């Protein structure tokens, strides 16, 4: 499973709204400007988020969008499922060897677990600890 720009930019919108939660509506124009993204593209992404009742729109001169719930009640999984569809990194085939099928299911469940246990509040308030450039990873 690869997260497309829909999922990435959708998380960006939702994190921006979470950072302004409780301060009133935030315009897509301000989010687009702050993150150097296309306002038109963000408008396409906000509709499914609104239909899923994760955000609501406020009309008027000082209108924009607001979260419908507290940031701690919305998960990355909620957002990704709305914009990307079901979370399934590997297709599980019924006629595959049982050990492989079990592995694919474990991978799927691990990805779901991370997405469903990462709240919008966590993402919006995340502070990087230390300098990650000092580490080198070998696989």
trRosetta pair geometry for C-beta under 8 A, 3 or more apart (Angstrom, degrees):
i j d omega theta_ij theta_ji phi_ij phi_ji
1 84 7.8 83 -174 155 111 138
1 87 6.5 29 -130 -158 173 61
1 88 6.2 139 -68 79 123 39
1 89 3.9 -90 3 -99 98 59
1 90 7.9 -92 -23 -30 84 45
1 111 6.9 110 46 178 135 166
3 7 4.1 -101 -167 81 95 144
3 8 6.0 117 133 -50 109 81
3 80 6.7 -66 -118 -131 110 114
3 84 6.5 -72 -128 -84 66 153
4 7 5.6 106 54 12 59 95
4 8 7.1 -118 112 1 36 95
4 84 6.6 156 24 -107 95 101
5 8 5.3 -57 -139 45 38 113
5 9 5.5 28 165 -12 75 111
5 41 7.8 -37 135 176 123 140
6 9 6.5 -61 -139 44 18 99
6 10 5.9 23 158 -23 59 115
6 45 6.2 173 -149 -108 72 109
6 83 4.5 -176 143 170 104 112
6 84 6.3 156 89 -73 115 72
7 10 5.6 -55 -140 37 26 115
7 11 6.5 28 159 -18 62 103
7 79 7.4 114 -149 126 72 93
7 80 5.1 33 -138 -123 116 78
7 83 5.1 162 -85 96 60 126
7 84 4.8 6 -67 -49 118 121
8 11 6.0 -57 -157 33 27 108
8 12 6.6 29 146 -21 62 105
9 12 5.1 -46 -149 32 41 119
9 13 6.5 46 151 -21 67 97
9 37 6.1 137 -132 -149 116 150
9 41 6.6 -29 154 129 169 115
9 42 6.5 -128 163 -94 121 75
9 45 5.8 -155 105 -46 108 168
10 13 5.7 -47 -150 31 34 111
10 14 6.4 26 154 -12 65 108
10 45 5.1 -146 -84 -177 83 128
10 49 6.5 169 -150 -64 103 123
10 79 5.4 166 132 174 114 106
10 80 7.6 154 84 -86 133 43
10 82 7.3 -176 -172 81 152 104
10 83 4.4 -129 -33 -52 164 160
11 14 5.8 -59 -144 43 32 108
11 15 6.0 33 157 -21 68 108
11 76 6.6 15 -112 -134 117 90
11 79 5.8 116 -84 122 68 150
11 80 7.7 11 -61 -66 105 80
11 123 6.9 -99 -174 176 105 158
12 15 5.9 -56 -143 37 26 109
12 16 6.4 27 156 -19 62 107
12 31 7.2 131 134 176 95 112
12 35 5.6 98 -180 -145 134 169
12 37 7.0 127 109 -34 154 156
13 16 5.9 -61 -154 35 27 110
13 17 6.4 22 153 -14 65 108
13 28 7.5 -13 -126 -120 112 86
13 31 5.9 59 -118 168 66 158
13 42 6.0 145 -83 -151 121 104
13 45 6.3 175 -12 107 150 125
13 46 6.5 -152 -169 -84 158 85
13 49 7.1 -144 100 -17 137 169
13 55 8.0 -54 139 -54 115 156
13 65 7.8 2 177 84 108 150
14 17 5.6 -53 -146 39 34 110
14 18 6.2 38 152 -23 65 105
14 49 7.1 -155 -72 -139 102 144
14 54 7.1 -33 -111 146 119 128
14 55 7.6 -130 -103 -57 79 117
14 67 7.4 80 -151 -92 77 105
14 74 7.0 -133 -173 129 129 143
14 79 5.4 -94 -12 -104 162 143
14 120 5.7 -94 148 -128 111 126
14 123 8.0 43 103 85 100 140
15 18 5.4 -51 -145 35 33 115
15 19 6.5 37 154 -22 64 102
15 120 6.7 -156 -91 -161 57 84
15 123 5.2 -96 -103 124 110 111
15 124 4.9 175 -155 -89 74 75
16 19 5.8 -51 -151 31 31 112
16 20 6.7 8 155 1 63 109
16 26 6.4 -159 135 129 100 156
16 31 4.6 122 112 -119 168 108
16 34 7.0 137 -122 72 131 140
16 35 7.3 -98 -66 -32 134 127
17 20 6.0 -70 -149 50 33 97
17 21 6.7 66 146 -66 65 78
17 26 5.7 -159 -105 41 67 132
17 31 7.9 -20 -48 -84 74 137
17 55 6.5 -81 -137 -110 173 117
17 65 6.1 -62 -102 110 129 100
17 66 6.5 154 -162 -140 113 29
17 67 5.1 138 137 -45 119 90
18 21 5.3 -12 -154 -30 38 117
18 67 6.4 59 -83 -47 62 145
18 71 3.9 88 -142 -108 109 130
18 74 7.7 -137 -86 60 118 126
18 120 4.7 -165 -82 150 147 107
18 121 6.4 -152 -172 -87 130 43
18 123 7.2 86 58 77 158 93
18 124 3.7 -127 105 -64 122 150
19 124 4.9 -165 -62 -165 73 112
20 23 4.7 -89 -176 48 76 122
20 24 7.7 -63 158 61 108 54
20 26 4.7 104 72 -59 159 131
21 66 7.6 108 -121 -160 61 83
21 67 5.6 -21 -107 28 106 127
21 70 7.3 91 178 -143 150 51
21 71 5.6 -126 -30 -33 159 109
21 124 7.9 39 -4 163 115 173
23 26 7.7 55 82 -60 105 97
24 58 7.8 -89 -178 56 77 166
24 62 7.2 -16 155 147 136 112
24 64 7.8 84 135 48 78 115
24 66 7.2 -91 172 -84 27 124
25 57 7.8 58 -133 -162 132 43
25 58 4.1 -128 -63 44 146 130
25 62 6.8 131 58 137 110 70
25 63 5.4 -30 102 -171 160 38
25 64 3.4 152 151 57 101 88
25 65 6.0 108 -154 31 91 17
25 66 5.1 -85 -97 -44 65 97
26 30 6.1 -106 -176 66 85 126
26 31 6.5 82 141 -48 115 103
26 64 4.6 -153 81 141 21 147
26 65 6.0 -45 63 60 73 71
26 66 7.2 121 12 -80 78 59
27 30 4.7 96 66 3 90 97
27 31 7.2 -156 100 -2 51 84
27 63 7.3 84 -88 95 87 58
27 64 4.0 -103 -69 -102 48 114
27 65 7.7 114 -112 10 21 78
28 31 5.4 -55 -149 40 41 112
28 32 5.9 44 152 -23 72 106
28 39 5.6 114 126 -152 102 85
28 42 4.7 168 -166 112 116 127
28 43 6.0 118 129 -71 170 71
28 46 6.4 -91 -86 -40 131 147
28 64 7.0 174 -18 -146 58 86
28 65 6.8 56 -54 0 83 121
29 32 5.7 -53 -145 37 28 112
29 33 6.3 27 155 -19 63 108
29 39 5.5 12 -102 -118 58 137
30 33 5.7 -52 -144 37 31 111
30 34 6.1 30 157 -20 65 109
30 64 7.6 -20 23 -119 115 143
31 34 5.9 -57 -144 38 28 110
31 35 6.2 -7 167 11 65 114
31 37 7.4 -29 127 51 80 120
31 42 6.3 157 91 -152 119 161
32 35 6.7 -78 -142 53 20 88
32 36 7.8 38 167 -136 55 5
32 37 4.9 -109 -138 74 66 79
32 38 6.5 -62 -145 116 120 13
32 39 3.9 -75 -37 -77 172 73
32 42 5.4 -131 -74 2 102 144
33 36 7.5 17 -172 -74 26 43
37 41 6.5 -103 164 66 98 119
37 42 6.0 93 116 -49 122 112
38 41 3.9 75 82 7 112 108
38 42 6.7 179 93 -10 60 82
39 42 5.6 -55 -150 38 35 112
39 43 6.4 44 149 -27 66 101
40 43 5.7 -50 -154 27 32 116
40 44 7.1 32 149 -18 61 100
41 44 5.7 -52 -158 30 38 112
41 45 6.7 30 149 -14 67 107
42 45 5.6 -59 -149 39 38 110
42 46 6.2 42 154 -31 70 103
43 46 6.0 -48 -142 25 30 112
43 47 7.4 42 157 -30 57 96
44 47 6.6 -48 -167 13 32 113
45 48 6.9 -59 -166 36 43 98
45 49 6.6 35 146 -13 71 114
45 83 6.5 12 -148 -117 95 123
46 49 5.4 -65 -153 45 41 114
46 50 5.9 44 150 -25 75 105
46 55 6.6 -70 -160 75 88 147
46 57 7.9 87 151 -75 126 107
46 65 6.2 -120 -151 -79 131 156
47 50 5.7 -55 -146 35 29 110
47 51 6.3 28 155 -18 65 106
48 51 5.4 -51 -141 39 36 113
48 52 6.2 33 157 -15 67 106
48 82 5.3 153 139 163 108 100
48 83 6.2 141 88 -89 139 63
49 52 5.9 -56 -146 41 29 108
49 54 4.8 -76 -172 62 80 115
49 55 4.9 33 130 16 108 113
49 79 7.2 6 -111 -131 106 80
49 82 6.0 99 -92 128 57 151
49 83 7.5 -1 -62 -61 88 100
50 53 7.4 31 176 -80 36 31
50 54 7.5 -92 -78 51 23 70
50 55 5.3 -61 -85 77 65 88
50 56 6.8 104 -136 -107 88 32
50 57 6.2 -1 -118 -27 136 99
50 65 7.7 -105 -80 -128 103 117
52 78 7.6 152 149 171 137 91
52 82 4.5 -67 -38 -115 161 131
53 56 7.7 13 -147 -67 61 85
53 68 5.5 -56 168 42 73 169
54 67 7.0 -45 162 -142 66 72
54 68 6.1 -163 -177 25 16 108
54 69 7.4 -59 -143 19 56 102
54 74 6.1 94 -148 -127 103 132
54 78 6.4 145 -98 140 129 120
54 79 6.9 125 -159 -91 168 74
54 82 6.8 -96 -9 -37 139 165
55 65 4.9 11 175 -176 128 114
55 66 6.6 151 -157 76 78 33
55 67 6.0 -56 -103 -103 69 38
55 68 6.2 -158 -103 -21 13 90
56 65 7.0 157 78 -151 35 67
56 66 5.7 -22 59 63 84 86
56 68 5.3 98 -23 -79 101 94
57 63 7.0 36 172 174 79 114
57 64 7.5 -130 -147 129 66 22
57 65 5.6 -38 -101 -96 61 73
58 62 7.9 -31 118 104 120 67
58 63 4.4 -161 105 -142 74 80
58 64 6.0 1 53 49 98 49
58 65 7.3 179 14 -87 82 23
58 66 6.4 44 -20 -5 117 110
59 63 4.8 -38 -168 -100 12 154
60 63 4.3 131 51 -44 65 104
67 70 7.5 95 119 -112 134 8
67 71 6.5 -54 -142 -70 179 67
67 74 6.8 -116 -154 -14 124 148
67 120 7.6 164 -116 111 145 159
69 73 4.2 -98 154 81 127 127
69 74 5.6 143 74 -46 118 96
70 73 4.7 88 62 1 83 107
70 74 7.7 -170 89 -4 46 86
70 121 7.4 4 148 -61 86 121
71 74 6.1 -65 -148 39 38 103
71 119 6.6 100 143 153 73 103
71 120 4.2 -119 -162 97 81 101
71 121 3.8 125 114 -69 106 74
71 124 5.8 -52 -162 14 153 141
72 119 5.2 11 -141 179 45 153
72 120 7.5 -114 -60 57 20 79
72 121 4.2 1 -73 -14 66 145
73 119 7.6 58 1 -143 13 116
74 78 5.4 -106 -162 57 73 147
74 79 7.0 66 165 -44 107 97
74 119 6.7 101 73 -159 51 75
74 120 4.3 11 83 -6 102 130
75 78 4.8 115 57 -5 73 96
75 79 7.5 -143 99 2 48 84
75 115 6.5 97 147 149 110 63
75 116 5.2 40 151 -144 161 39
75 117 7.1 17 -136 -32 129 10
75 118 6.2 102 -160 70 84 54
75 119 5.7 -63 -100 -101 62 50
75 120 7.1 -132 -96 -27 15 77
76 79 5.8 -59 -156 40 38 110
76 80 6.0 33 152 -17 72 111
76 114 7.9 -35 68 128 133 73
76 115 4.7 -115 93 -153 99 70
76 116 7.8 -107 59 -58 76 23
76 118 4.4 1 4 85 123 110
76 119 7.7 -134 -20 -99 76 7
76 120 7.3 152 -61 -70 60 63
76 123 6.6 116 -72 -48 105 140
77 80 5.8 -55 -135 41 30 107
77 81 6.0 31 164 -21 65 108
77 87 6.8 -55 -139 -35 92 147
77 112 6.6 61 -117 -156 134 62
77 115 3.6 110 -72 131 85 101
77 116 4.1 -2 -6 -75 156 63
77 118 7.6 124 -19 47 82 84
78 81 6.3 -61 -151 34 21 109
78 82 6.7 19 154 -18 59 109
79 82 5.9 -58 -154 33 30 110
79 83 6.4 1 161 3 66 114
79 120 7.5 107 -33 -80 130 108
80 83 6.3 -72 -143 50 28 95
80 84 5.1 -23 179 26 72 122
80 87 6.6 55 114 -79 123 107
80 115 5.8 -67 29 -153 142 138
81 84 6.9 -63 -104 57 17 81
81 85 6.9 -34 -158 149 52 10
81 86 6.8 26 -134 -99 89 32
81 87 6.5 -65 -84 -31 86 93
84 87 7.7 62 95 -83 119 66
87 108 7.0 136 122 -161 86 81
87 111 5.9 -162 168 114 120 114
87 112 5.3 146 94 -86 141 82
87 115 6.4 -159 -102 36 158 156
88 91 6.7 57 148 -87 121 51
88 92 7.8 -104 -159 -6 112 89
88 108 5.8 -4 -129 -123 56 118
89 104 7.9 -159 81 -160 87 77
89 107 5.6 -96 68 134 131 113
89 108 5.9 -161 29 -91 89 64
89 111 5.4 134 -28 -21 124 159
90 104 4.2 -118 96 -142 129 104
90 107 5.9 53 11 78 122 137
90 108 6.6 -113 43 -56 82 95
91 104 7.6 -37 83 -172 26 147
92 96 7.4 -122 -171 32 56 135
92 101 5.7 79 -160 -147 96 81
92 104 4.8 169 -93 106 84 134
92 105 6.1 51 -101 -65 141 80
92 108 7.3 -57 -43 -23 118 147
93 96 4.2 100 75 -26 99 109
93 101 7.1 -114 64 -94 58 98
94 101 7.8 51 -122 -110 25 141
96 100 4.9 -93 155 83 117 120
96 101 4.9 145 83 -59 108 92
96 104 7.8 48 89 1 157 138
97 100 4.6 81 66 10 91 105
97 101 6.9 -164 89 -9 44 88
98 101 5.5 -56 -143 39 32 113
98 102 6.2 36 157 -22 67 105
99 102 5.7 -51 -149 34 30 114
99 103 6.6 34 150 -21 62 103
100 103 5.5 -52 -151 33 35 114
100 104 6.4 33 153 -18 68 102
101 104 5.9 -52 -149 35 32 109
101 105 6.4 31 152 -18 64 107
102 105 5.7 -56 -149 38 31 112
102 106 6.4 34 152 -21 65 105
103 106 5.7 -54 -150 34 32 112
103 107 6.5 31 153 -18 66 103
104 107 5.7 -52 -150 35 33 112
104 108 6.3 35 152 -19 65 106
105 108 5.6 -51 -146 37 32 113
105 109 6.2 30 156 -17 65 108
106 109 5.8 -57 -145 40 28 109
106 110 6.3 32 155 -23 64 106
107 110 5.8 -55 -148 33 29 111
107 111 6.5 27 155 -16 64 105
108 111 6.0 -59 -152 36 29 108
108 112 6.3 27 153 -16 65 109
109 112 5.6 -54 -144 40 33 113
109 113 6.1 40 154 -27 66 106
110 113 5.6 -52 -147 32 29 115
110 114 6.7 29 155 -18 63 102
111 114 6.0 -54 -152 34 31 108
111 115 6.4 22 155 -10 66 110
112 115 5.9 -63 -146 44 30 106
112 116 5.6 15 163 -9 69 118
113 116 6.1 -62 -134 46 22 102
113 117 5.9 0 169 0 62 119
114 117 6.5 -75 -141 48 19 95
114 118 6.1 15 163 -22 63 116
115 118 6.2 -61 -140 32 25 107
118 122 5.8 -113 -165 71 66 137
118 123 6.6 70 159 -50 102 100
119 122 4.7 106 59 2 79 98
119 123 7.2 -146 100 0 47 86
120 123 5.6 -54 -147 40 37 112
120 124 6.0 35 156 -20 69 109
121 124 5.9 -57 -142 38 26 109
121 125 6.2 -2 166 5 63 116
122 125 6.5 -78 -144 50 21 92
122 126 6.3 50 155 -65 63 90
123 126 5.7 -24 -149 -21 29 119
128 132 6.9 -78 -172 -22 123 110
130 134 7.3 -79 160 32 107 126
131 134 5.1 84 94 -15 97 105
132 135 5.9 -55 -168 29 56 110
